[in-house]
Amino acid sequence: MSWIHSDLGDTFLRTTSIAVAITALLIASPQPINATSPNVIVVMTDDQGYGDFSFNGNPYTQTPAIDQLASESVQLTDFHVAPMCTPTRGQLMSGLDAFRNAAINVSSGRTLLRHDLKTMADVFQDAGYRTGIFGKWHLGDNYPFRPEDRGFDEALWFPSSHINSVPDHWDNDYFDDTYIHNGKRVAYSGYCTDVFFDEAIKWSKQSSSNGSPFFAFIPLNSAHWPWFVPDQYRDRARQILSRDKALQEELQQKLDTTPSNLEDLISFLAMGLNIDDNVGKLTQFLNESGLAENTILVFLTDNGSTFGHHYFNAGMRGNKTKLWEGGHRVPCLIRWPNQLAAQKIDDLTHVQDLLPTLAELAGCEEHLHGPLDGTSLAPRLLGTTDSLADRMLVINYSRMPQFKVTYTKGNPAIPRRNGAAVMWKKWRLLENRRLYNVEQDPHQDHNVAQDHPDVVAKMREHLATWWDGVKDDVMTPERVVIGSEQENPSLLTACEWLDIFVDQQVQIRRGVLKNGVWHLIVDQPGTYEFALRRWPKESGLKLDQAIPMKQVTDGTFPAGAALPIKAGRLKIGDFDQTSPADSSGQSITFRTQLSSGPIEMQTWMLDGNQDSICGAYYVDVQRVED
């Protein structure tokens, strides 16, 4: 199966179907486990940073449930993730650096976690655990990358980077949304964060009543933009801010000098209050059900804050997407009553450490694949060692194509060595040129590279060796599979265009004039049908239709532009044809014979003069019977 992530020549001939390998992984017999094996729950919030919680000194909010959890947990105070969503999730699931596991960007065809890697869910599943995910996956929306393909028995999730992303159900708005449950779209009632916690608790209760240990992964979309939240939480956020007039005035002065504004911050803080309530609901369930003592509960966030640098950043510089400390140093709490003593540990740690750590604590490390970039923290957490071995860590990731960066003049979505941060003890080498000591200079105001050439040399040597080990594989994108028994029909969207960013439904409404290439694998030879769409099928909209602004539960979606689409063009492999719109006016359909194997596909929406407008944002693909 390695040919999907390798050269496209003779390696294909050495492999049979991807389905054979994936199926073998899925049906592997789980090993018997000890009846006292601990349950494991991992909660990960979105776009909250180290300073967005009151237990880390934030005076503008109150997070009592998470504060209580922190007081009962091991707190990893120098814990790091990637500065963006997908790389963090891939490292958490695989135990490998992002540039080794292929999940390196939040969109642009580079979110797909290498198909041949075991995930955290696979490890626990192989050990006899029931496994479930509830929330944001963000490591692939199609086979073989969906959570149900990657070791999760129970999967309640939405596709791509956020609710209301391009492949998400049209006009989902955080309230009463339609999500994917075990492969089918299902409508749910309630606010997204409440739904994910409620469903996770219900499933955990069922799993424990059946006598099975369980691994529950609760990765939230909150507090990611758009900042939609029930009004009651905004009211609470305002009340907290109004209790101290001097503090409120100080906050307003900060916001007056930034692109942010108070109402956006209130919505962001309100989402945090809702998260805190749900964490409290989860811990209450564990306590009242008697599961708390035999459950390892982990809480972390996926990258630095989107707001912290505007109002409170715990003394750090930077934010989400940045290599500054505020972009990737986040809270990590690990609670296991009577097993792990509540304490603060300031050793340098990283998100890929969690897979080997939890596997060792749960006694299922034999099911890990290896070698991993992460190291088990279990001896440090259990107190059998006083410190971790000296090591350097590298943070690197693919930026969105429109980002302005200083380490390259090219497309920042393409991985480059100098887009990295190297961390060693309290040293941080950024972009292979600037050195900071965050113990002496936590805000990273003073570049001391000239003062410590020996440190720079060691860290540069480590980065060069690391880059040599990843540079070839990281350039090769993973490929979505079409025509498999596991997913047929399938939906392809513009968020998989390689190194092109189209991942927001607001972009679809505006009709962004972009185009890109899908990198695919045809699983089985046969006849394939392709329906090119400007709007998703469930919208019922025609190719050239405009739509008005829409009022949703907690905001508005902008009006949708009319594009003068009269025909379409499809190029896949050797097939290259143009066709007019179907009689419905909603799609442009093509049929062709395809052989199995790797293939590239591109589409064009054409006007009445046969001039290109943009690519098809949505393509329904189905292998059909002749």
N, C-alpha and C positions, 0 to 999 in steps of 0.2 A: 504493500500500500504506500511505500515511500515515494512512489513516482509522482504523487500529487504535489509534493513539495520538492521536486527536483527537476532536472532538465527534462524536456519534453520529447526527447528522441527515443533511443532504444530502451530506456528504462521502462517505458510503458509495456514493452513486449515481455518484460520479466515478471509482470504482475497480472493477476486475473482481475476479478471485479472488486471494487471497493466494498461492495455489499458483503462479500464473503468474509473479509477481515473484520468489518464492523460487527457483523452478526456473530462471529466467533467471540468477540469481546463481550457482547451483550449477553450471550448464553453461558458464559463461563460460570461454573458452579461456585457460589459463594462458600467461603470456609465457615465451619462452625465457630462460634465465638463464646466467650465466657458470659454467663448470665448477668454478671455485674459490669459488663462493658459500659462505659459512660456514654450517655447521649451527648451529642455535640450540636450546638446551635451557633451559627455565625450570622451576626447582624451587621450589615454594611450600609451606611447612609451615603447619599450622593451630594457632593459639592459642599459639605461642611468641613471646616478645617480644625486645626488644633485649638484655636481660640474661640470657637463658636459654642462653648459649653461653660457653664458657671463653675464646674469643678476645676477648670483651668484658668479661672480668674476673670471671666467675662462679666463685667458689671451691668451689661445691658440686657441680659436674659436670665432666666431661671430654668434650670434643667434638673429638678430634684431627683427624678427616677434614675437618670444616668449618673448623677452625682453619687447617689446611694450605691449604684453598681460599681462605680469607681472605688468607693471606700471599701468594698468587699473583694476587690480584684487585684491582680498583678497589673500595674500600670507600666507599660513600656513607654518611657518618656522621650526616647530618641528613636522612634519608630518611623519608618519611611515607606512610602508607596510611590507610584508613578504620578506625575502631575496631571494625568488625564485618566478618564474612566476605564477604557478597555485594557490598556496595559496593566493596570493594577489588578483587574479581574483575572486576566490571563495568568499573571504571576501567582495570584492567590490559588487558582485552580490547579496550576501545573507544577509549582515549585521552581520554575525556571525564569530566567531573565526574559523580558519581553522580546528582545531581539533573537532569542533562541526558541521562543514558542510561537512566533509569527503574529500574535495579537498586539499590534503596535500602534494603532490609531483608533479614533472613535468612529471613523467612517472610511470612505474613500477606498473600499476594497481591502482594507488592512485590519479588519477586526476579527478575522477568523482564527480561532485557536487551533493549532496544528492537530489534524485529525488523528494522528497516530499516537498522541500523548494520552496517558492516563490522567484523569482529573481527580480532584479531591473526592468527588462523588463516586467515581469508579473505585477508588481505594476503599472507601467505607462500604460500598456495595459488595465488593469482593470479600470483605470481612464479615458479611452477613447482616449489615445494617440496612434498614429502610432509608431511602434518601429522597429528599424533597427540596424543591426550589420555589420561592414565592416572591416574584418581583422582577427586577431588571437583570437580565442575563448578559447581553451586549458582547457576546463572543461568537455570533453567527446566527442567522435567521433561517437558514436552509440546511438540509441534510448535506454532510454528516456533522453539522456544527451546532444543532439545536440542543437544548438541555436534555431532551428526551433521548438524544443520541449519545450523550456524554455521561451516563451513569445515574441519571435521576429517575427514580420510579414514579414520582409525582412531580409534575411541572406546571406551574401557574406563572405565566410570564407574558411580557410584551416584547416585540422585536426592536432592535437597534438601540439608540442611545437614550431616548426619553419618550415619555408618553406624548403622542402627537408627532412622532418622527415619521418619515416617509413611509416605511412599511407597516406602521401601526394602523389599527383600524381607523378609518376616516373620521375625523373630528372627535376622537377621544379627547377628553378635557379634564381628567383626574376624577371626575364624578360619574358614577353609574356607567363605567366604561366596559368595553368588550376586550377581553384578554384571551390568550391562548391557554387552554387547559388540556394537557395530555394530547396535543395535536389538533384540537378543535377550538374554534372561536366560540366563546361563551360570554354572555352579558352578566355583569355583576352589579349589585346595588351598593352604593356607598363611596366614600372617599378612598382613593387608591391605597394610601398607607394603612388605613384601617382595614381594608380588604385583605391586603397581603399578610398583616399580622393575624387577623382573625382566622384566615384560612390556614396559616402555619400552625396556629395553636390548635385548631380543630384536628388537623392531620397528626400533629404530635400526640394529642390525646388518644387518637385512634391507634397510632403505632404503639404507644406504651401499653394500651389495654390489651394488645395482641402479644405482649411480651417481647417485642422486638426493640433493640436499641435503635435510635434513629439519628440521622444527620439532617438537620434543617438549615438551609441557606436562605436568609431573608435579605436580599440586596434591594434596597429601596431606590425609587426614582427621586424621592424627596431628599434634599431641598433643591433639586435641579430646576432650572427655568423650563417652562413658564411657572411663575410663582403663584400658582393657584392653591387656595387653601380655604377651609371653612371660616366664615367671618368670625365665629366665636374665638378663634385663635388669634386673629388680628386684634380683637378687643383686648384679649389678655396681654398681647405684646405691647399694646399702647399703655395699658395700666401699669405694666412693669416699668416702662420708660418714664411715665409721668410721676412715679413715686419720688423722684429726685430731680428737682428743677435744674439744678446746676449741672447734673449729669446730662440731662436732656439738651441743655444749651450747648454743652461741650460737644455732644454728638452732632447737633445741627451745624456747628462750626466745621467739624470734620467733613460732613457731607456737602457743605457749601463749596468746598474746594475740590470735589471729585465729580466724575460723571454720574455717580449714583444719586439717589434721592431717598428721602425718608420713607416714602410709601413703599418703595421696592424693598427697602431693608426691613420694614415692619412685616411685609409678607414673608420674606425669607426667615425672619425670627419666628414668625407664627408657624411656619412649617416645622421649625425645630421644636417648638412647644408640642405640636402634634406628635412628632417622633418620640419625644420624651414621654408623653402619655402612653404611647403604644409600648415602649420599652417597659414602663411600669406595669402595663397589663400583662406583658409576657412574664416578667419576674413574679408577679402575683400568681399567675397560673402555675409556674414551676413550684412556688412555695406551697400553694394550697393543694396541689396534686401530689406532693411528696416527691417530685422529680428533681428538685433543686440540688440536693446533695450528690446526685449521680449524673449531673449534667454540666458539661463544660460549656460555658457561655462566653462567646467572644463578641466584642463590639469594636468596630473601627469605621473609618470613613475612607472614601476611595481616592481622594486627592485633596489638595489644599482648597481653601474657601474661595468662593466667588465674591464674597463681600468683606472678608476679614481685613484686607488691606485698606478698606475704606473706613472701618470703624474700630475694630479691635483684632489684633493679629498676634497677641501674646509676645510682643516684642520682635517678631520676625518680619522679614521683608518678603514680598512676593505673594502670589496667589495661584489659583488653578492655571495650568498650562506653563508655568514658569519653573526654571531650575533653581530659583532662590528657595531658601529653606521653607518659606511659607507656602510653596507650591506642592511640597511632598512630605513634610513632617506632619503627621496626624496622630490623633489619639488611638491607642490600642489597649483594650481592657480584656483580661482573661480571668474569669471567675470559675473556680471549682472548689466549693466549700469543703473544708476539712482536708483538702489535698494540697492546695496552693495557698500559701500565706499571703494575705493582702500586703502589698509593698510596692515601692517604686523602683524600677530597674532602669538605669540610664545607659546601659550598653547599646551600641549601635546595632539596630535590628531592622529587618526589612520584610515586606509582605510575603515574599516567597519562603520565608522561614516558617510560616504558619502551617503549611501542608506537612512537612516532616515533624513539626512539633506536635500537632494534634494527632497524627498517626502514632507517634511514640506514646503520648499520654493515653491514648485509647487502646494501646497494645496491638495495633495492626500495621506496624511499620514494615512487616514482611511483604505487604502488598504494594509498597511504593515501587515505582519505576526509578531507574537511576542511570547515571548520577544526576543529582539535583544541584541547582545553584543555591537553594536555600539550605540552611542548617537547622537541626532541631535545637530549640531553646529549652527542651524539657529538663535537662540537668540543671540549667540555671533557674528555671521556674520552681523546681522541686527542692532547690537548695543544696544539691550534691556537688555543685561547683560554684565558685565565687565570681567567675567572669567567663566571658566567651573568648574563644581564640581570636587573636588579632587577624583582621581581614579588611580588604577593601571591597566596596560595593559600587556598582555602576548603575546609574539611572539614565536611560535613553529611550526615546520614543519618537514616532513619526508625528509631526505636527500637521495641522490642517493646511491644505494647499494655500489658503489665502493669508496665512500668518506672515508677519514681517519678523525676520530673525537676523541676527548679526553673525552667525557662524557659516552662512552660505548665501550666495546670491541666486541659487537655484531653487527649485520647488522644495519646500521644507517637508513635504510628505515623504520624500525619498530619504531613507535612512542614511545618516552620515556619522562618522566617528565623533566629530567635534560638537555634535549636538548633545553631549553627555555631561552629567555631573558625576564626578568620582568622589566617594566619601571614604574617609579613613580617620577613625577616632573622631576628633573634632575639626578635622580639616575638610574643606570642600573645594575641589578643583572644578570650575565651571568653564565649559566650552574649551577645555584644554589650554586655558591661558590665564584665568583669574583665580587666585587662591585666597580663601578666607578661613579664619579660625573662629568658628561660631561660639566657642566658649568665651572668648575674649571680645568678640564682635558679633553678637547674635543678630544684629540687623544687617550684617554683611555690607558695611559701608567702606571698608578699608581693604583694598587688594594688596596682599602682602607677598605676592609671588616673587618679587625681586629680593625680599628679605629671607626667603627660605628656598633657595634653588634646589637643595637636596630633597626636600619634601616634594616639590614640583616634579623633579626628575623621577622619583619613585612612583608617583601617581600617574605620570605620563607613560611610564613603562607598563604599568598595570593596564591602563586604557588601551595601549597599542596591542598588547597580548590578547586582551578581551576582544577587541575589534577583529583581530585576525581570526578568532574562533567563531565569529558570528556573521562576518561581512558577506559571505557568499550566500548562505541560506536566507538571510533576512531580505535579500533583494527579490526573492522568488515568492510571489503571492500564493496563498492557498486558493483552492478552486471549489466553487459550489458544484454539487452534483445534480444533474437533471436526468429525469427518466428512470429513477430507481424505484423499486417496490416500496421503499420507505417513505418517499415523498413524490407522488405523481397524481395530480398536477402540482406544480409549484409556482410561486410568485417571485419573480426577480424585480428588484427595484434599483433606482439610481444610486442608492447608498453603497452599492457594490462596484460602481465605476471606479476603476483603479486610479488613485491619486487625483480624483475630482470630488469636490465636496458638494453633495446634494443630499441632505439628511433631515430636513425639516419640512413639515407640511406647509408651513408659511412660504417656503421656497416654491413649492408646487403651486400654491395659490397665486403667487406673483409670476409664475411662468419663467423661471430662470433660464437663460439661453445658454445652456451647457450641454455637453455630450461626453460620453466616455465608453470604455470597453469593459465588458464582463469577461472574466477568466473562468471557464467552466470545464466540467468533465461530463461527457455523455456516458451514462452508465451502461445502457444497453442499445445495440443498434436497432433502428426501426424508423417509423414515421413519426415526426414531431410536428406539433401545431403550436404556433406562436401568435399571441394576440397582443399587439402594441397599444398602449393606452396613455393618454395624457392625464387622466384622472383615474383613481382606483375603481375597480369594478363595483364595489359596494356603494359608491357614490351615485351611480346611475347617470352620471354626467356625460355629455357628448364631447367629442374631441375639440370642437371649436367653441365650446360654451363658456361664458363668463358667469361668475357667481357673486352674489352680494356679500358684504360683510355679515358675519354671523355672531349673534350674541350667544355665548355659552354660559355655563353655570357661574363662573367667577371671572369672566372677562370677555374679550371679543377676538374673533379670528378675522383677519383682513379680507377684503374682497379679492376674488380670484379673477385674473386677467383672461381675456379671450385670446387664443392663439389661432391664426388662420390655417389650421391643419386640414388639408384635403387628401393627403396620401401619406404613405410611409415606406421606408426602405429598411430591409433586414439583410445584414451580412453576417453569416455564421459559417465558418470554414470556407468551402468553395461556393456556397450558395449566396447569391447576391441578387435580390429582386426588389422591385418597387410595385406597390399595390394601392388601389384607392381605398377609402374608408368603407367599412362594412355598411350594410343597409341600416343598421341600428344607429350609426353615427358615433358609436362609443369606442370602436376599436378598429384596428387594421390587422387582418389575419393572413398568416402564411403557413404553408405546409411544405415539409421537405424531408428527405431521407438523410439520416445521420448515422455514421459509424461510431462505435464506442471509442472513447479516449479523450484526451485534452483538446480543447477548442476555444477560440475567442469569438465573441459576438458583439456587434454594434448595431445600433438602430438610428434612424433619422426620421423626424417628423417633417413633412414637406408641405409647402404652400401650393397655391394654384399654379405657380410658375415652376414647380418642382425644385424650388430652392429650399435648402435646409433651414429649419427654425431651431430645433433642439433635438436631443435624444428622447426616446420614449421613457418616461419616468417609471412606468410600470409595464412589465411583460409577463403575461400568463403563459406558462410553458406546460405542455402535456405530451407524453408519449402515447400515441393512439394506435388502436388496432387498424390494420389496413382493410 
